[in-house]
Amino acid sequence: MMGPQKEELSDYLLTRRMFLGVGVVTSRLRWNSIPSFPSQYDEEVSREAVEQQLGIRLITIRDWYQETGREFPEDSAQLKDVPREWDADRLNLLLRLSSLLPPHFRDPHPSGKKLDLILSNTNHCNDTDPGVPPHQINLDYLRFQPQSIRRALEGLTYELTHTVLPKTVTYLENEFNPNLPPTLKIESPWFPIVEEIMGGNFPQKAEEMWYKVSERRSTSSGGRRRFYEELLTGLKRTEDPYELISVFSQHHLSGRDFMYAMYGEFFTPDQLARLYRFTRDDIFRGVEYAYFPLN
């Protein structure tokens, strides 16, 4: 049986879920056992201790430039204000947010390489960038801070989903003009699943959906407008659902009722059921949320 339609959730409730994040997650995450943010704060926390606890590596964009043999652009207006270290505020935030996500989101690369979290000036996954180490995500220091905790969790989830996604990345040279940048090709066993959910021929369906979402956004406000803007971000890449899958993952955090309500105007009940099963079973490996998991 299909979940509640979007009309059944008031704008107040949607705004409450999307911006205040009031709610709990299912018992399998044991949300009630997780301390509130202030009581969890540890002024003496160290980067090394967090790395060991989470099984990851923490660096800054300056470290990344040095490790890749590149000169850091000291005169860059975008990079000059990025902190030189992971401070206690962000380390504590990372510990709390990591406890809300499935442990496999932090798994090493199949090669054994640990996941790198790079404190940077933008949210970005390096997995599709040529000539750089895999299994690295950049986190925008202005978004990844306690003052914007919701944006921090959403951005972290979005980028980590790129690393969780099983994929093969290749770059195709332009056979007519080798001086042009190569074309990025991403292949994943998840792509046919999403394409089937959307009714086949992903490029065509994505374009059709983009126009529908754009139209809805132009006449909406508040939480609904934000949802449409996030969905448009996922539809910007029409070759494959690489970006869209991360949007699905980000919205999974808000729970089944939210996804059924918000996606109900674009998908049939059967499509909605399959979409939710995909986010729950493939991306989150069985983890579900009742509402957005912050209070």
Helices and strands as residue ranges (DSSP letters): G 6-8, H 11-15, I 16-20, G 27-29, G 31-33, H 37-40, H 47-54, E 57-60, H 61-67, H 88-98, G 103-106, E 116-120, E 124-125, G 126-128, E 136-140, G 146-148, H 149-164, E 168-172, E 183-187, H 190-197, H 202-218, H 222-235, H 242-252, H 256-263, H 269-277, I 278-283
